[in-house]
């Protein structure tokens, strides 16, 4: 479950990214977060992943009020939220397996368990057998799937993605979005920030539309 309750986010430079934003995403629900560039979509995702804290208001993720979490509990919280970036953010000097294993290594997971989970995550995104390849040896779509494998390797109950198909052609974009749909089908709560009209039309899921950091009047379900 994700809850935003009258959330404001103002940065030190005075920019107000979010203003009185309220919405709720139920456990096991999938939704698209839409809005023009600069509307506040990335800020919403960063607040969910606790990469930022709100200036005012409540952000609750999986039953936890993020502003109330002490610093020492943040790493454990972040393992509950898988975060997928548009630009992959892979380590080019590390093989695929090491990139995917990174969250587990940080968490101190034993090597045998780590290897098992990495293989399972790669299998889910169709990359089993490419463990020893390096990111630059992969296509753009494969690199994005490595990023998704890394996001799900800890088996998080919440998965959020920031324009994950922005650099992909329509066919690859559809493949990536089908992956998110599959994760949602097994109970993962999924929120995907996108402006891809074709995907919005293809997947009839709820839209959360924001403009200038506020919830805007927009049909909840794609046409």
C-alpha positions in Angstrom: 0.0 0.0 0.0 1.1 3.5 -0.8 -0.5 6.6 0.7 0.3 10.2 0.1 -1.6 12.5 2.5 -1.4 16.2 1.8 2.2 15.9 0.8 4.4 18.9 0.0 8.0 18.8 -1.2 10.0 22.0 -1.4 13.7 21.9 -2.3 16.4 24.2 -0.7 16.4 26.3 -3.9 12.8 27.2 -3.3 11.4 24.9 -6.0 8.1 23.4 -4.9 7.9 20.0 -6.6 4.8 18.7 -4.9 1.9 20.7 -3.3 -0.9 19.1 -1.3 -0.7 15.8 -3.1 -3.0 13.1 -1.9 -3.6 9.7 -3.4 -3.7 6.0 -2.4 -2.6 2.9 -4.1 -4.0 -0.3 -2.7 -1.9 -3.4 -1.9 -1.4 -5.4 -5.0 -2.6 -2.6 -7.3 -0.9 -1.4 -10.5 -1.1 2.2 -11.7 0.5 4.6 -14.1 1.8 7.9 -12.8 1.4 10.5 -15.5 2.1 14.1 -16.1 4.3 16.4 -18.2 8.1 16.7 -17.7 8.7 18.5 -14.4 5.2 17.7 -13.0 6.7 16.0 -10.0 6.6 12.3 -11.0 10.2 11.5 -10.2 9.8 13.3 -6.8 6.8 11.0 -6.0 8.9 7.9 -6.7 11.9 9.2 -4.7 9.6 9.8 -1.7 8.2 6.3 -2.0 11.7 4.8 -2.1 12.8 7.1 0.8 15.5 8.8 -1.3 13.7 12.0 -0.2 11.5 12.9 2.7 8.4 15.2 2.3 8.6 18.8 3.6 5.0 18.4 5.0 2.4 15.7 4.9 2.5 11.9 5.3 4.0 9.3 3.0 3.1 5.7 4.1 4.6 2.7 2.2 3.7 -0.8 3.2 2.3 0.3 6.5 5.4 2.4 7.4 5.3 6.2 7.9 8.5 7.2 6.1 9.1 10.5 8.0 9.0 8.6 11.3 11.7 6.1 10.3 15.0 6.5 12.0 18.2 6.6 9.8 19.2 3.2 11.0 16.0 1.6 9.7 16.2 3.2 6.2 18.3 0.4 4.5 15.8 -2.3 5.7 12.9 -0.1 4.4 14.5 0.4 1.0 14.7 -3.4 0.5 10.9 -3.4 0.5 10.8 -1.1 -2.5 12.2 -2.1 -5.9 13.2 1.0 -7.9 13.8 1.0 -11.7 15.4 3.9 -13.4 15.1 5.1 -17.0 18.9 5.1 -17.5 19.5 1.7 -15.9 22.3 2.9 -13.6 24.3 -0.3 -14.0 27.9 -0.7 -13.1 29.6 -1.1 -16.5 32.8 -2.7 -15.0 30.8 -5.4 -13.2 29.1 -8.4 -14.9 25.4 -8.8 -14.9 25.3 -11.1 -11.9 27.2 -8.6 -9.8 24.9 -5.8 -10.8 21.8 -7.8 -9.9 23.3 -9.0 -6.6 24.2 -5.5 -5.4 21.2 -5.1 -3.1 21.8 -8.5 -1.6 25.5 -7.9 -1.1 24.6 -4.7 0.8 22.2 -6.6 2.9 24.8 -9.2 3.8 23.0 -12.2 2.2 25.1 -15.4 2.1 26.8 -16.2 -1.2 24.9 -19.4 -1.9 21.5 -17.7 -1.3 22.7 -14.7 -3.3 23.6 -16.8 -6.3 20.2 -18.6 -6.1 18.2 -15.3 -5.9 20.2 -13.7 -8.7 19.6 -16.7 -11.0 15.9 -16.6 -10.2 15.6 -12.8 -10.8 17.4 -13.2 -14.2 15.2 -16.1 -15.1 12.1 -13.9 -14.4 13.3 -11.2 -16.9 14.5 -13.7 -19.5 18.2 -13.2 -19.0 19.3 -16.5 -17.5 22.6 -17.5 -19.1 23.9 -13.9 -19.3 25.3 -13.7 -15.8 28.9 -13.2 -16.8 28.3 -10.7 -19.6 28.9 -7.0 -19.0 26.2 -4.3 -19.4 27.8 -2.8 -22.5 27.6 -6.1 -24.2 23.8 -6.1 -23.9 21.1 -4.3 -25.9 19.2 -1.4 -24.4 16.3 -3.6 -23.7 18.5 -6.2 -22.0 20.1 -3.6 -19.9 16.7 -2.4 -18.7 15.8 -5.9 -17.8 19.0 -6.2 -15.7 17.9 -3.1 -13.9 14.5 -4.7 -13.3 16.2 -7.9 -12.1 18.2 -5.9 -9.6 15.0 -4.2 -8.4 13.2 -7.5 -7.7 16.0 -9.6 -6.5 15.1 -8.8 -2.8 11.5 -9.8 -3.5 10.1 -6.4 -2.6 6.3 -6.0 -2.1 6.4 -2.6 -3.9 7.9 -1.9 -7.3 8.2 1.6 -8.7 9.7 2.6 -12.1 10.7 6.1 -13.5 10.0 6.2 -17.2 11.4 2.6 -17.7 10.6 2.6 -21.4 11.6 6.1 -22.3 14.7 5.0 -24.3 13.2 1.9 -25.9 11.4 1.3 -29.2 7.7 0.4 -29.0 8.2 -3.4 -29.1 10.8 -3.4 -26.4 8.7 -1.0 -24.3 5.8 -3.4 -24.5 8.0 -6.3 -23.4 9.2 -4.3 -20.4 5.7 -3.3 -19.4 4.5 -6.8 -19.7 7.2 -7.7 -17.1 5.7 -5.2 -14.7 2.2 -6.6 -15.4 3.5 -10.1 -14.6 4.9 -9.0 -11.2 1.7 -7.3 -10.4 -0.2 -10.5 -11.2 1.6 -12.2 -8.4 0.7 -9.5 -5.8 3.4 -6.9 -6.2 2.2 -3.3 -5.9 3.4 -1.5 -9.0 3.6 2.2 -9.8 5.1 3.2 -13.2 5.8 6.8 -14.2 5.3 7.1 -17.9 4.2 9.5 -20.6 4.0 6.8 -23.3 0.5 7.2 -24.8 0.6 3.8 -26.5 1.3 2.0 -23.3 -1.4 3.9 -21.5 -3.9 2.9 -24.1 -2.7 -0.7 -24.2 -2.9 -1.4 -20.4 -6.3 -0.5 -18.9 -5.0 0.3 -15.4 -5.6 3.3 -13.2 -3.8 6.6 -13.9 -2.7 9.0 -11.2 -2.2 12.2 -13.1 -0.3 15.2 -11.6 0.3 18.7 -12.8 2.6 21.1 -11.2 2.9 18.8 -8.2 -0.8 18.5 -7.6 -3.3 15.7 -8.4 -5.1 16.7 -11.6 -8.5 15.8 -13.0 -7.9 12.9 -15.4 -9.7 9.7 -16.1 -8.6 7.0 -13.7 -8.6 4.3 -16.3 -6.9 4.4 -19.7 -9.2 4.6 -22.6 
